[in-house]
Amino acid sequence: MAEKKIDLPGAVLAELEKISMVASYLWERQWIERNGGNISFNLTEMITGLPDSLDGFQYIERQVPAGTAGMVVFITAGGARLRDLMNHIEEIGCVLRIDEEEKGCHLLWGGGKNSFQPSSEFIPHLLIHLEKKRLKDGHRAVLHVHPLELIAMSHHPVLGHDEQKLNRACWSMLPEVRLFIPRGLALVPFYLPGSDELAAQTATALCSRDVALWSKHGAVATGRDIYEAFDCIDVANKGASIYLRCLSAGFEPDGLSEDEMAKLMGGFV
């Protein structure tokens, strides 16, 4: 007998369409390679009326953080190629509900084959969603990708180890960078992908910064929808790109002065 699946509300389908569109942007920018990157969206308040018993839905045993019981999330699959989201989102994405015992989750929608497993970064995504729920900032989308210039900056012998200098370099390259990521970037040291340390550091970093830059790995941002999360990384990466282009042209960029940036922010408060 085929395992049960739910029909998604129109509002949820609209968010998934945005996710598919953003995945195409990521591929065009070379920010996702093979199975690099992952996306999630907190659907807990958007999917209601589930049956009391989820018997008949595929169950996936998986470690989940405390406090996630009852959470409903969309997340991409482990090993999925995000470039395929545009045409195959129901096969390489899924909607999961964490069970009350927090020992695993039920597959409500998507997931393709029965061997489906959520992204290896499932735990970091869930911890970020918990923090965003606590902050009540309305952020439901989480995006992790591999933006080329930001990763290059994380390898820099000075900027890759000094958060203040990194932000100064990116902010000062273009007024929009200072305006649209006003809280800047957090530097997260290198940890193994999917590790508890990486999850905890990232969740904490995104409480005070707009983008978490994983050293020598990638970047993570959140937003009220996936477009907003994408915009944060896109704008931050533009600052990094301009800075690196100046270096490759043979000069250290002056950048906007502290006074210029202060006046800029004062005019847009």
C-alpha positions as CSV (number, residue, x, y, z in Angstrom):
1,M,0.0,0.0,0.0
2,A,1.3,3.5,-0.9
3,E,2.2,5.7,2.0
4,K,0.0,8.6,2.7
5,K,0.7,12.2,1.6
6,I,-1.1,15.5,2.2
7,D,-2.3,18.1,-0.3
8,L,-0.5,21.4,0.3
9,P,-2.4,24.7,0.7
10,G,-2.0,27.3,-2.0
11,A,0.0,29.6,0.2
12,V,2.6,26.8,0.8
13,L,2.8,26.0,-2.9
14,A,3.5,29.7,-3.5
15,E,6.4,29.6,-1.2
16,L,7.7,26.4,-2.8
17,E,7.5,28.1,-6.2
18,K,9.7,30.9,-4.8
19,I,12.2,28.3,-3.6
20,S,12.3,26.7,-7.0
21,M,13.0,30.0,-8.6
22,V,15.8,30.9,-6.2
23,A,17.4,27.5,-6.8
24,S,17.8,28.5,-10.5
25,Y,19.5,31.8,-9.4
26,L,21.9,29.8,-7.2
27,W,22.9,27.5,-10.1
28,E,23.4,30.5,-12.5
29,R,25.7,32.1,-9.9
30,Q,27.7,28.9,-9.4
31,W,26.8,28.9,-5.7
32,I,25.6,25.3,-5.8
33,E,27.6,22.4,-7.1
34,R,26.5,18.8,-7.2
35,N,24.7,18.4,-3.9
36,G,26.0,21.6,-2.3
37,G,23.7,23.8,-0.4
38,N,20.3,23.3,1.2
39,I,17.0,25.2,1.8
40,S,14.3,24.9,4.5
41,F,11.1,26.7,5.4
42,N,9.1,26.6,8.6
43,L,5.6,25.7,7.7
44,T,4.3,25.0,11.2
45,E,1.7,27.8,11.1
46,M,0.8,27.3,7.5
47,I,-0.2,23.6,7.6
48,T,-3.1,22.9,9.9
49,G,-5.8,20.3,10.3
50,L,-3.5,17.3,10.3
51,P,-5.1,14.0,11.5
52,D,-4.5,13.0,15.1
53,S,-2.7,9.9,14.0
54,L,-0.1,10.0,11.3
55,D,0.0,6.2,10.9
56,G,0.4,5.4,7.3
57,F,2.8,8.2,6.6
58,Q,6.5,7.3,6.1
59,Y,8.4,7.7,9.4
60,I,12.1,8.8,9.4
61,E,14.1,8.2,12.5
62,R,16.4,11.1,12.9
63,Q,18.1,13.1,15.7
64,V,16.2,16.4,16.3
65,P,16.9,19.2,18.7
66,A,14.8,19.5,21.9
67,G,11.9,21.9,21.5
68,T,11.1,21.0,17.9
69,A,8.1,18.6,18.6
70,G,5.2,19.4,16.3
71,M,7.3,21.6,14.0
72,V,6.5,21.3,10.3
73,V,9.2,22.1,7.8
74,F,10.0,21.9,4.2
75,I,13.6,20.9,3.6
76,T,15.7,19.6,0.6
77,A,17.0,16.1,0.6
78,G,20.5,14.9,1.5
79,G,22.5,14.4,-1.7
80,A,20.0,16.5,-3.7
81,R,21.1,18.7,-6.6
82,L,19.4,22.0,-5.9
83,R,19.5,22.8,-9.6
84,D,16.8,20.2,-10.1
85,L,14.4,21.9,-7.7
86,M,12.8,23.9,-10.5
87,N,11.4,20.8,-12.2
88,H,11.5,18.1,-9.5
89,I,10.8,19.8,-6.1
90,E,8.4,17.0,-5.0
91,E,11.2,14.4,-5.5
92,I,14.1,16.2,-3.9
93,G,12.2,18.3,-1.3
94,C,9.8,17.2,1.4
95,V,7.5,18.5,4.1
96,L,8.2,16.8,7.5
97,R,6.5,17.0,10.9
98,I,8.6,16.3,14.0
99,D,6.9,13.8,16.2
100,E,5.9,14.5,19.8
101,E,8.7,12.3,21.3
102,E,11.3,14.2,19.2
103,K,12.8,10.9,17.9
104,G,12.1,11.5,14.2
105,C,9.6,12.9,11.8
106,H,6.7,11.9,9.5
107,L,6.9,12.6,5.8
108,L,3.8,14.5,4.9
109,W,4.6,15.5,1.3
110,G,7.2,14.9,-1.4
111,G,10.3,12.9,-0.7
112,G,10.3,10.8,-3.8
113,K,11.5,7.3,-3.0
114,N,11.1,5.6,0.4
115,S,14.8,5.9,1.1
116,F,14.5,9.7,1.3
117,Q,16.5,11.4,4.0
118,P,16.6,15.2,4.7
119,S,19.7,17.3,4.2
120,S,22.8,16.5,6.3
121,E,22.4,20.1,7.6
122,F,18.9,19.2,9.0
123,I,20.0,19.9,12.6
124,P,21.5,23.4,11.9
125,H,18.3,24.3,10.0
126,L,16.0,23.2,12.9
127,L,18.1,25.1,15.5
128,I,18.0,28.2,13.4
129,H,14.2,27.9,13.1
130,L,13.9,27.5,16.9
131,E,16.0,30.7,17.4
132,K,13.9,32.6,14.9
133,K,10.7,31.5,16.6
134,R,12.1,32.7,19.9
135,L,13.1,36.1,18.3
136,K,9.6,36.5,16.7
137,D,11.2,38.2,13.7
138,G,9.0,36.4,11.2
139,H,11.9,34.7,9.5
140,R,10.8,31.3,8.2
141,A,13.2,30.6,5.3
142,V,16.8,29.3,5.8
143,L,19.3,29.2,2.9
144,H,22.7,27.7,2.9
145,V,24.8,28.0,-0.2
146,H,28.4,28.3,-1.4
147,P,28.9,31.9,-2.7
148,L,32.3,32.1,-4.3
149,E,33.6,35.5,-3.2
150,L,32.4,35.2,0.4
151,I,34.1,31.8,0.6
152,A,37.3,33.4,-0.8
153,M,37.1,36.1,1.8
154,S,37.0,33.4,4.5
155,H,40.4,32.2,3.3
156,H,41.9,35.7,3.6
157,P,44.7,35.6,6.2
158,V,43.4,38.7,8.0
159,L,39.7,39.2,7.0
160,G,39.0,35.5,7.4
161,H,39.8,35.8,11.1
162,D,38.6,39.3,12.0
163,E,34.9,39.9,11.9
164,Q,35.1,43.6,12.3
165,K,37.6,44.0,9.5
166,L,35.6,41.7,7.2
167,N,32.5,43.7,7.7
168,R,34.3,47.0,7.2
169,A,35.7,45.7,3.9
170,C,32.3,44.5,2.6
171,W,30.2,47.4,3.9
172,S,32.5,50.0,2.5
173,M,32.4,48.7,-1.1
174,L,28.9,49.8,-2.0
175,P,26.2,51.8,-0.2
176,E,23.6,49.0,-0.7
177,V,25.8,46.6,1.2
178,R,25.8,48.8,4.3
179,L,22.1,49.5,3.9
180,F,20.7,46.0,3.2
181,I,22.8,43.9,5.5
182,P,23.0,46.5,8.4
183,R,23.9,43.9,11.0
184,G,26.7,42.4,8.8
185,L,28.4,39.1,8.6
186,A,29.3,36.7,11.5
187,L,32.4,34.6,11.1
188,V,31.8,31.0,12.1
189,P,35.0,28.8,12.5
190,F,35.3,25.7,10.4
191,Y,33.4,22.7,11.8
192,L,32.4,19.5,10.1
193,P,29.2,19.9,8.0
194,G,26.2,18.7,9.9
195,S,28.0,18.8,13.3
196,D,26.4,20.0,16.5
197,E,29.0,22.6,16.9
198,L,28.3,24.1,13.5
199,A,24.6,24.1,14.2
200,A,24.9,25.8,17.6
201,Q,27.3,28.5,16.4
202,T,25.2,29.3,13.3
203,A,22.0,29.6,15.2
204,T,23.6,32.0,17.7
205,A,25.3,34.0,15.0
206,L,22.1,34.7,13.1
207,C,20.5,36.2,16.2
208,S,22.8,39.3,15.8
209,R,24.0,39.2,12.2
210,D,22.3,39.0,8.8
211,V,24.6,36.4,7.3
212,A,26.7,33.6,8.9
213,L,29.9,32.9,7.0
214,W,31.1,29.4,7.5
215,S,34.9,29.5,7.2
216,K,36.1,27.8,4.0
217,H,32.6,26.4,3.4
218,G,29.7,28.7,2.6
219,A,27.1,31.1,4.0
220,V,23.7,30.9,5.7
221,A,21.0,33.6,5.9
222,T,17.3,33.7,6.9
223,G,14.3,35.7,5.8
224,R,10.6,36.0,5.9
225,D,10.7,34.2,2.5
226,I,13.4,32.6,0.5
227,Y,13.9,35.8,-1.6
228,E,14.8,37.8,1.4
229,A,17.3,35.2,2.6
230,F,18.8,35.1,-0.9
231,D,19.1,38.9,-1.0
232,C,21.1,39.0,2.2
233,I,23.8,36.6,0.8
234,D,23.6,38.2,-2.7
235,V,24.3,41.7,-1.3
236,A,27.0,40.5,1.1
237,N,28.7,38.6,-1.8
238,K,28.6,41.8,-4.0
239,G,30.6,43.6,-1.4
240,A,33.1,40.7,-1.2
241,S,33.3,40.6,-5.0
242,I,34.1,44.3,-5.5
243,Y,36.8,44.1,-2.8
244,L,38.4,41.1,-4.4
245,R,38.3,42.7,-7.8
246,C,40.1,45.7,-6.5
247,L,42.8,43.5,-5.1
248,S,43.1,41.6,-8.3
249,A,43.5,44.9,-10.2
250,G,46.5,45.6,-8.0
251,F,45.2,48.1,-5.4
252,E,43.7,48.1,-2.0
253,P,40.3,49.9,-2.2
254,D,39.7,53.0,-0.1
255,G,36.0,52.2,0.3
256,L,33.5,54.5,1.9
257,S,34.8,56.3,5.0
258,E,33.3,55.7,8.4
259,D,31.8,59.2,8.2
260,E,30.3,58.5,4.8
261,M,28.8,55.2,6.0
262,A,27.4,56.9,9.2
263,K,25.7,59.6,7.1
264,L,24.4,56.9,4.8
265,M,22.8,55.0,7.6
266,G,21.5,58.1,9.3
267,G,19.6,59.1,6.2
268,F,17.8,55.7,6.0
269,V,16.9,54.9,9.6
